[in-house]
Amino acid sequence: MTPAHPLQTELDAYKERRDELVAEHEGKFALFCGSEFVGVWDTYEDALQAGYTKAGLQPFLVKQIRGIEQIHFFSRDLTSCPS
């Protein structure tokens, strides 16, 4: 069965380790490929580069480690392409 969200596996893996990551690395950036925790980097750019090196064009998650999550709402219409 395919997850509802394209990165659900990675998000679930982050949630499982969140408390540990917050305690040791708050403010840094974690990288997950599937359910695998790859590591922690100081900057988003470094974690993103590591993600492309590790996963290529396969999905991966770079997430800032925060004790209190910020919520961002955005919408993007993927059904049409403006010309």
Phi, psi and omega in degrees: 000131181280133178299153180295324180253137183302333180249025184300320179299314180293319178297320178295320179296320177297314181301322180296326184255001188307309183301316178297316181294318179298317182297326187255335191220027184305135180094341178274186186238125180263147178242128176233133173242109188063225178271001182276126172276118184271316180164189183233139179233156180288328183237154176300317182299317179294319179293321179296315178299317178297323178296315178293325177294316183285314191251350183063233181264006176284154181298142172209162183240127168249121185226131175289135183275117183222139175290324176242117183282135171275141179253127179240134177246133174207159180226142178218125180278109182266000184272343181224155179239113180294143180253000000 
